[in-house]
Amino acid sequence: MEAAQGNRRSRAGLAARARRRPTAPPQTPPRKRDAANRETMNANDTAELRSHWPGEPKDFTARGKVSTPSRYRGGSAASSARVDTEVGSTDGSSRAVGSEARALMQIQSWERKKAQLVKEVSKPKPAVQLPAMEDLPVLSHIILLAKYVGIDYHKRTITFTFGDKDGKVLEQVTLQNQSQLIAQFFEQFGKLECAIESCRGYEWLVQMLQEMGHTVHVADSRSVKLIACSRCKTDKIDSRILMELLAKGFLPTTYIPSAREREYRELLRHRSSLVRTATRSKLRVHALLDKENKGIRFPFSGQGRKQLEQVELFEHRREILEHELAIIDFAEERAHLQDLRIRRMASHEPDVARLRTIPGFDVLMATAFLAEIGDVGRFRNADQVAAYVGLVPRVYSSGGTRRCGRITKTGSKFMRWMLVQAAWAAIKASSNLRLRFASIGRRRGQKVAIVAIARKLATIAFRVLRDKSEYKEEMLDAGLARAAF
């Protein structure tokens, strides 16, 4: 009994002492404490912004102190007049003077900056610093044993991989795409065999290396990808692959056209683009007239132009029509000038005169075939020419199964288009080609038939250039395919 009473007394004493002990305030959770701090800072910033009249300097040193706005200083907000912040003025006149002074100072500052900018622009620009030998990388003496070079060409940089006669990598260098820098770099070497992939803008590099005495091989990008496909692709790896394929004799190369052939190709493609531009604009003119049901059958003839001037259209459509007509006139004029230039150049080519004896071949077609095919001596037979321009079918053959698919469409797309256009003209001029077209058309359709005639024209043109002879229709009549196409 006494023990139980003692325990109760001890517990009561502990509770009393706990009540007399000062307790700490409950701690605020960190997230709520941060939110409260942000609210306090926002309130202080708002009060600080309100305590200044626009244009009055702020005191950022006393951050957190809420001061009375200047317009309420000296009394309550409802009964007191605003006290101007300019010294010695209560009516705002001095404030207006100060504002004018600040505006004048800002205008003067703008004028000074403008004068300084004009002065900098008028300064003579420094001459462009040409690359010096100091800009070239330092190479080891072993690179002088290099025989093969793989070149990975890009618009801004070019990566070179040098290898010895066995294809072992000696050095890998990356240079900026600057013609003078690269010319100085290759002057250190003797004659090298270079490999570069066919890509956009590589022609100047090939020409420069050839003029320096180096041998250049242009690789076929598609074939190289099939031969040496790698998961890891970098500039150094690509240039090394080209060098190794060249050293081992496995590099798939493509034809390098001469300067004359490149000139023909560029002129013909430019003329073709001008003709397409004029055709697109003519179609837009027809569409504009049809939108108001005022179509003209031949709007681009002499009589049609007069009708176009008299037709009434909405103002915005009339403006578009004038623009399209201006584009048509410009494109046709330029195309005519290109046509005259090509004909003048082709008048001195004897092969063009021979090709013109083929049905469907005019000056432009003969010049295009001569420029795209180039040296016919690199083809063993006419079938290789047809395969070169992509007019042969795909073949799927395995065991006793053989299936022929669509044409491969390899090579020049422009050349295939020109041959198809010539084929449509040829079936009108040649009875043999017309009968052949009709025979294939009954079985396979006109589209397949016209492609077959285009392939036939390519093989005929090849034999005309190879044999230095003219086309003879009677040999085709006799069916002598071996001797007469």
C-alpha positions as CSV (number, residue, x, y, z in Angstrom):
1,M,0.0,0.0,0.0
2,E,2.7,2.4,1.0
3,A,4.7,1.5,-2.1
4,A,1.7,2.3,-4.4
5,Q,1.3,5.7,-2.7
6,G,5.0,6.5,-3.2
7,N,4.8,5.7,-6.9
8,R,1.8,8.1,-7.2
9,R,3.6,10.9,-5.4
10,S,6.8,10.5,-7.6
11,R,4.7,10.6,-10.8
12,A,2.9,13.7,-9.6
13,G,6.2,15.4,-8.8
14,L,7.5,14.7,-12.3
15,A,4.4,16.2,-13.8
16,A,4.7,19.3,-11.8
17,R,8.3,19.8,-12.7
18,A,7.4,19.3,-16.4
19,R,4.8,22.0,-16.1
20,R,7.2,24.5,-14.5
21,R,9.8,23.8,-17.3
22,P,9.7,26.3,-20.2
23,T,8.5,24.7,-23.5
24,A,10.0,25.5,-26.9
25,P,7.6,26.8,-29.6
26,P,6.7,24.2,-32.2
27,Q,9.0,24.2,-35.2
28,T,7.5,25.1,-38.5
29,P,8.0,22.6,-41.3
30,P,10.8,23.6,-43.8
31,R,8.3,23.8,-46.8
32,K,5.9,26.1,-44.9
33,R,8.8,28.2,-43.5
34,D,10.1,28.8,-47.1
35,A,6.7,29.8,-48.3
36,A,6.3,32.3,-45.4
37,N,9.7,33.8,-46.2
38,R,8.8,34.3,-49.9
39,E,5.5,36.0,-48.9
40,T,7.4,38.3,-46.6
41,M,9.9,39.2,-49.4
42,N,7.1,39.8,-51.9
43,A,5.3,42.1,-49.5
44,N,8.5,44.0,-48.8
45,D,9.2,44.4,-52.6
46,T,5.6,45.6,-53.2
47,A,5.9,48.1,-50.4
48,E,9.2,49.3,-51.8
49,L,7.8,49.8,-55.3
50,R,4.8,51.7,-53.9
51,S,7.1,54.0,-51.9
52,H,8.5,55.6,-55.0
53,W,6.9,58.0,-57.5
54,P,7.8,57.2,-61.1
55,G,11.1,58.8,-61.9
56,E,12.2,59.1,-58.3
57,P,15.5,57.3,-57.3
58,K,15.1,54.2,-55.2
59,D,17.1,53.3,-52.1
60,F,17.9,49.6,-52.3
61,T,20.0,49.6,-49.2
62,A,17.1,49.7,-46.9
63,R,15.4,46.6,-48.3
64,G,12.6,45.3,-46.2
65,K,11.6,48.7,-44.8
66,V,8.2,49.9,-45.8
67,S,8.3,53.7,-46.3
68,T,5.4,56.1,-46.9
69,P,4.9,57.0,-50.6
70,S,6.2,60.4,-51.4
71,R,2.8,61.6,-52.7
72,Y,1.4,61.0,-49.2
73,R,4.2,62.4,-47.1
74,G,3.1,65.1,-44.7
75,G,-0.5,64.0,-44.2
76,S,-3.1,61.3,-44.9
77,A,-3.8,59.9,-48.3
78,A,-7.2,61.5,-48.4
79,S,-6.5,65.0,-47.1
80,S,-2.9,65.8,-48.2
81,A,-1.8,67.2,-51.5
82,R,1.0,65.4,-53.3
83,V,4.5,66.6,-52.5
84,D,6.6,66.8,-55.6
85,T,9.9,65.0,-55.4
86,E,11.8,67.9,-57.1
87,V,13.4,70.2,-54.5
88,G,11.7,73.6,-54.1
89,S,8.5,72.8,-56.1
90,T,5.0,71.8,-55.0
91,D,3.1,72.4,-58.4
92,G,5.1,70.0,-60.6
93,S,6.8,72.7,-62.8
94,S,10.3,71.7,-61.8
95,R,9.4,68.0,-62.4
96,A,8.5,68.9,-66.0
97,V,11.8,70.7,-66.4
98,G,13.7,67.7,-65.1
99,S,11.9,65.4,-67.4
100,E,12.8,67.5,-70.4
101,A,16.4,67.6,-69.3
102,R,16.5,63.8,-68.9
103,A,14.9,63.4,-72.4
104,L,17.5,65.7,-73.9
105,M,20.3,63.8,-72.2
106,Q,18.9,60.5,-73.6
107,I,18.7,62.0,-77.1
108,Q,22.3,63.2,-76.9
109,S,23.4,59.8,-75.7
110,W,21.7,58.2,-78.7
111,E,23.3,60.6,-81.1
112,R,26.8,59.9,-79.6
113,K,26.2,56.1,-80.1
114,K,25.0,56.6,-83.6
115,A,28.0,58.7,-84.5
116,Q,30.3,56.1,-83.0
117,L,28.6,53.3,-85.0
118,V,29.0,55.3,-88.2
119,K,32.6,55.9,-87.4
120,E,33.2,52.2,-86.9
121,V,31.4,51.2,-90.1
122,S,33.4,53.8,-92.1
123,K,36.7,52.4,-91.0
124,P,38.6,50.4,-93.6
125,K,38.2,46.7,-93.1
126,P,41.5,44.9,-92.5
127,A,42.6,42.7,-95.4
128,V,41.7,39.0,-95.1
129,Q,44.6,37.2,-93.7
130,L,45.7,34.3,-95.9
131,P,46.7,31.0,-94.4
132,A,50.4,30.8,-93.7
133,M,52.6,27.8,-93.2
134,E,52.4,28.3,-89.4
135,D,48.7,27.4,-89.6
136,L,49.5,23.9,-91.0
137,P,49.7,21.0,-88.6
138,V,53.1,19.7,-87.5
139,L,53.6,16.3,-89.1
140,S,56.0,13.5,-88.3
141,H,58.8,12.6,-90.8
142,I,57.2,9.2,-91.4
143,I,54.3,10.7,-93.3
144,L,56.7,11.4,-96.2
145,L,56.5,7.7,-96.9
146,A,52.7,8.1,-97.7
147,K,51.5,6.8,-101.0
148,Y,47.7,6.8,-100.6
149,V,45.3,9.4,-99.2
150,G,41.7,9.0,-98.2
151,I,39.8,12.3,-98.2
152,D,36.5,12.8,-96.3
153,Y,35.2,16.1,-97.7
154,H,32.9,18.5,-95.8
155,K,31.8,22.0,-96.3
156,R,33.9,23.4,-93.4
157,T,36.5,20.8,-92.8
158,I,38.4,18.1,-94.7
159,T,39.9,15.0,-93.1
160,F,42.9,13.3,-94.6
161,T,44.2,9.8,-93.8
162,F,47.7,9.0,-95.1
163,G,48.8,5.4,-95.7
164,D,51.9,3.6,-96.9
165,K,52.1,1.2,-99.8
166,D,50.6,-1.6,-97.7
167,G,47.6,0.5,-96.6
168,K,48.9,1.1,-93.0
169,V,47.7,4.3,-91.4
170,L,50.6,6.8,-91.0
171,E,48.8,10.0,-90.0
172,Q,45.3,11.5,-89.9
173,V,44.9,15.3,-90.3
174,T,41.8,17.6,-90.3
175,L,42.1,21.0,-92.0
176,Q,39.8,23.9,-92.6
177,N,38.2,23.9,-96.0
178,Q,40.4,26.6,-97.5
179,S,41.8,26.1,-101.0
180,Q,45.1,28.0,-100.3
181,L,45.7,26.2,-97.0
182,I,45.1,22.8,-98.6
183,A,47.3,23.7,-101.6
184,Q,50.2,24.6,-99.3
185,F,49.7,21.4,-97.3
186,F,49.9,19.1,-100.4
187,E,53.0,20.9,-101.7
188,Q,55.0,19.0,-99.1
189,F,54.4,15.7,-100.8
190,G,55.3,14.1,-104.0
191,K,52.8,12.3,-106.2
192,L,50.0,10.7,-104.2
193,E,47.0,8.5,-105.1
194,C,43.9,10.2,-103.6
195,A,40.4,8.8,-103.0
196,I,37.4,11.0,-102.4
197,E,33.7,10.2,-102.4
198,S,31.4,11.8,-104.9
199,C,29.6,14.6,-103.1
200,R,28.5,18.2,-103.5
201,G,31.1,20.7,-104.2
202,Y,34.2,18.4,-104.4
203,E,35.0,19.4,-108.0
204,W,37.5,22.2,-107.2
205,L,39.5,19.9,-104.9
206,V,39.7,17.2,-107.6
207,Q,40.8,19.7,-110.2
208,M,43.4,21.3,-107.9
209,L,45.0,18.0,-106.9
210,Q,45.1,16.9,-110.5
211,E,46.9,20.1,-111.5
212,M,49.4,19.5,-108.7
213,G,50.3,16.1,-110.3
214,H,48.4,13.8,-107.9
215,T,46.1,10.9,-109.1
216,V,42.5,11.3,-107.9
217,H,39.9,8.5,-107.8
218,V,36.3,9.5,-107.1
219,A,34.5,6.7,-105.2
220,D,30.9,5.7,-105.7
221,S,29.2,6.6,-102.3
222,R,26.5,3.9,-102.6
223,S,29.0,1.1,-103.4
224,V,31.4,2.1,-100.6
225,K,28.6,2.0,-98.1
226,L,27.7,-1.5,-99.2
227,I,31.3,-2.7,-99.0
228,A,32.4,-1.0,-95.8
229,C,29.4,-0.4,-93.5
230,S,30.3,0.4,-89.9
231,R,28.2,1.1,-86.8
232,C,30.7,3.7,-85.7
233,K,30.9,6.5,-88.3
234,T,33.3,9.5,-88.0
235,D,35.3,11.6,-90.4
236,K,38.5,9.8,-89.6
237,I,37.0,6.4,-90.0
238,D,35.4,7.3,-93.3
239,S,38.7,8.7,-94.7
240,R,40.6,5.6,-93.4
241,I,38.2,3.3,-95.2
242,L,38.7,5.1,-98.5
243,M,42.4,4.9,-98.1
244,E,42.4,1.2,-97.3
245,L,40.1,0.3,-100.1
246,L,42.3,2.3,-102.5
247,A,45.4,0.6,-101.2
248,K,43.9,-2.9,-101.5
249,G,42.5,-2.3,-105.0
250,F,38.8,-2.6,-103.9
251,L,37.7,1.0,-104.3
252,P,34.6,1.3,-106.5
253,T,35.2,4.3,-108.6
254,T,33.0,6.5,-110.8
255,Y,33.6,8.5,-113.9
256,I,35.2,12.0,-113.6
257,P,33.8,14.2,-116.4
258,S,36.0,16.6,-118.2
259,A,35.7,20.4,-118.0
260,R,33.9,20.5,-121.3
261,E,31.4,17.8,-120.2
262,R,30.8,19.6,-116.9
263,E,30.0,22.8,-118.7
264,Y,27.5,21.1,-121.0
265,R,25.8,19.4,-118.0
266,E,25.5,22.7,-116.0
267,L,24.1,24.6,-119.0
268,L,21.6,21.9,-119.9
269,R,20.4,21.6,-116.3
270,H,20.1,25.4,-116.0
271,R,18.1,25.6,-119.2
272,S,15.8,22.8,-118.0
273,S,15.2,24.5,-114.6
274,L,14.2,27.7,-116.5
275,V,11.8,25.9,-118.7
276,R,10.2,24.2,-115.6
277,T,9.9,27.6,-113.9
278,A,8.1,29.0,-116.9
279,T,5.8,26.0,-117.0
280,R,4.8,26.3,-113.3
281,S,4.0,30.0,-113.8
282,K,1.8,29.2,-116.8
283,L,-0.1,26.7,-114.8
284,R,-0.7,29.3,-112.1
285,V,-2.0,31.7,-114.7
286,H,-4.5,29.1,-115.9
287,A,-5.6,28.5,-112.3
288,L,-6.1,32.2,-111.7
289,L,-8.4,32.5,-114.8
290,D,-10.3,29.4,-113.9
291,K,-11.1,30.7,-110.4
292,E,-13.4,33.4,-112.0
293,N,-14.5,31.1,-115.0
294,K,-12.6,33.3,-117.5
295,G,-10.2,30.8,-118.9
296,I,-8.4,31.4,-122.2
297,R,-7.4,28.4,-124.3
298,F,-4.0,29.8,-125.5
299,P,-3.3,32.7,-123.1
300,F,0.4,32.9,-124.0
301,S,0.2,33.4,-127.8
302,G,0.1,36.9,-129.3
303,Q,-3.7,37.0,-129.4
304,G,-3.9,35.4,-125.9
305,R,-1.7,38.1,-124.4
306,K,-4.1,40.7,-125.7
307,Q,-7.0,38.8,-124.1
308,L,-5.1,38.6,-120.8
309,E,-4.7,42.4,-120.7
310,Q,-8.5,42.9,-121.3
311,V,-9.8,40.3,-118.9
312,E,-11.3,41.7,-115.7
313,L,-10.1,40.1,-112.4
314,F,-10.1,41.0,-108.8
315,E,-7.3,43.4,-107.9
316,H,-5.2,40.9,-106.0
317,R,-5.5,38.3,-108.7
318,R,-4.6,40.9,-111.4
319,E,-1.5,41.7,-109.4
320,I,-0.5,38.0,-109.1
321,L,-1.2,37.6,-112.8
322,E,1.2,40.4,-113.7
323,H,3.9,38.9,-111.5
324,E,3.5,35.4,-113.1
325,L,3.6,36.9,-116.6
326,A,6.9,38.7,-115.7
327,I,8.4,35.5,-114.5
328,I,7.3,33.7,-117.7
329,D,8.9,36.4,-119.9
330,F,12.2,36.4,-117.9
331,A,12.5,32.6,-117.8
332,E,11.7,32.1,-121.4
333,E,14.1,34.8,-122.5
334,R,16.9,33.3,-120.4
335,A,16.1,29.8,-121.6
336,H,16.3,31.0,-125.2
337,L,19.7,32.6,-124.6
338,Q,21.0,29.3,-123.0
339,D,19.6,27.4,-126.0
340,L,21.5,29.6,-128.4
341,R,24.7,29.2,-126.4
342,I,24.5,25.4,-126.3
343,R,23.8,25.3,-130.1
344,R,26.8,27.5,-130.8
345,M,29.0,25.3,-128.7
346,A,27.6,22.0,-130.2
347,S,28.2,23.2,-133.8
348,H,31.9,22.4,-133.4
349,E,31.2,18.8,-132.1
350,P,31.3,16.1,-134.9
351,D,29.7,13.6,-132.5
352,V,26.7,15.8,-132.1
353,A,26.1,15.8,-135.8
354,R,26.2,12.0,-135.9
355,L,23.8,11.7,-133.0
356,R,21.3,14.0,-134.7
357,T,20.7,11.4,-137.4
358,I,19.0,9.2,-134.8
359,P,15.1,9.6,-134.6
360,G,14.1,11.9,-131.7
361,F,17.6,13.3,-131.2
362,D,17.9,17.1,-131.7
363,V,20.8,19.3,-130.7
364,L,19.9,19.4,-127.0
365,M,19.3,15.7,-126.8
366,A,22.6,14.9,-128.6
367,T,24.5,17.3,-126.4
368,A,23.0,15.9,-123.2
369,F,23.8,12.3,-124.2
370,L,27.4,13.2,-125.1
371,A,27.9,15.1,-121.8
372,E,26.3,12.4,-119.6
373,I,27.9,9.4,-121.1
374,G,31.3,10.9,-121.7
375,D,34.0,8.5,-123.0
376,V,32.2,5.6,-124.6
377,G,35.4,3.6,-124.6
378,R,34.8,2.7,-120.9
379,F,31.7,0.6,-121.9
380,R,32.2,-2.9,-123.4
381,N,28.7,-3.2,-124.9
382,A,25.4,-1.4,-125.3
383,D,23.8,-3.2,-122.3
384,Q,26.3,-1.5,-120.0
385,V,25.2,1.9,-121.3
386,A,21.6,1.0,-120.6
387,A,22.5,-0.1,-117.1
388,Y,24.6,3.1,-116.6
389,V,21.5,5.3,-117.2
390,G,19.3,3.0,-115.1
391,L,17.0,1.7,-117.9
392,V,17.4,-2.0,-117.2
393,P,15.1,-4.0,-115.0
394,R,16.0,-5.3,-111.5
395,V,16.6,-9.1,-111.5
396,Y,15.8,-11.5,-108.7
397,S,17.3,-14.8,-109.6
398,S,17.9,-17.8,-107.2
399,G,18.2,-21.4,-108.4
400,G,15.5,-22.0,-111.0
401,T,13.5,-18.9,-110.1
402,R,14.0,-15.7,-112.1
403,R,11.9,-12.5,-111.7
404,C,12.4,-9.1,-113.3
405,G,11.2,-6.0,-111.5
406,R,11.1,-2.3,-112.2
407,I,14.0,-0.4,-113.8
408,T,16.9,0.3,-111.5
409,K,16.8,4.1,-111.9
410,T,20.6,4.4,-111.2
411,G,22.7,7.1,-112.8
412,S,21.5,10.4,-114.1
413,K,17.8,11.2,-113.6
414,F,18.1,14.0,-116.1
415,M,19.4,11.7,-118.8
416,R,16.6,9.2,-118.3
417,W,14.0,12.0,-118.6
418,M,15.7,13.3,-121.8
419,L,15.7,9.8,-123.3
420,V,12.0,9.3,-122.6
421,Q,11.2,12.6,-124.2
422,A,13.2,11.7,-127.2
423,A,11.4,8.3,-127.3
424,W,8.1,10.0,-127.8
425,A,9.4,12.0,-130.7
426,A,11.2,8.9,-132.1
427,I,8.0,6.7,-132.4
428,K,6.6,9.4,-134.6
429,A,9.6,9.6,-136.9
430,S,10.6,5.9,-137.2
431,S,8.2,3.2,-138.3
432,N,10.3,0.4,-136.8
433,L,10.3,2.1,-133.4
434,R,6.6,2.8,-133.7
435,L,5.8,-0.9,-134.4
436,R,8.0,-1.9,-131.5
437,F,6.2,0.5,-129.2
438,A,2.8,-0.8,-130.3
439,S,3.9,-4.4,-129.8
440,I,5.1,-3.8,-126.2
441,G,2.2,-1.5,-125.4
442,R,-0.4,-4.1,-126.2
443,R,1.2,-6.5,-123.7
444,R,2.6,-4.3,-121.0
445,G,1.1,-0.8,-121.5
446,Q,2.4,2.4,-123.0
447,K,4.5,3.4,-120.0
448,V,6.5,0.3,-120.1
449,A,6.7,0.5,-123.9
450,I,8.1,4.1,-123.9
451,V,10.8,3.1,-121.4
452,A,11.8,0.2,-123.7
453,I,12.0,2.6,-126.6
454,A,14.2,5.0,-124.5
455,R,16.5,2.1,-123.7
456,K,16.7,1.2,-127.4
457,L,17.7,4.8,-128.3
458,A,20.5,4.7,-125.7
459,T,21.9,1.5,-127.2
460,I,21.6,3.0,-130.7
461,A,23.4,6.2,-129.6
462,F,26.2,4.2,-128.1
463,R,26.9,2.3,-131.3
464,V,26.8,5.5,-133.3
465,L,29.5,7.0,-131.1
466,R,31.6,3.8,-130.9
467,D,31.6,3.2,-134.6
468,K,31.8,6.9,-135.6
469,S,28.9,6.3,-138.1
470,E,25.5,7.6,-138.7
471,Y,22.1,5.9,-138.0
472,K,20.7,3.8,-140.8
473,E,17.0,2.9,-140.7
474,E,17.4,0.1,-143.3
475,M,19.7,-1.8,-141.0
476,L,17.1,-1.7,-138.3
477,D,14.5,-2.8,-140.9
478,A,16.5,-5.9,-141.7
479,G,16.6,-6.9,-138.0
480,L,20.3,-7.0,-137.8
481,A,20.5,-6.2,-134.1
482,R,24.1,-7.2,-133.8
483,A,25.3,-4.9,-136.6
484,A,22.6,-2.3,-136.8
485,F,21.4,-1.7,-133.3
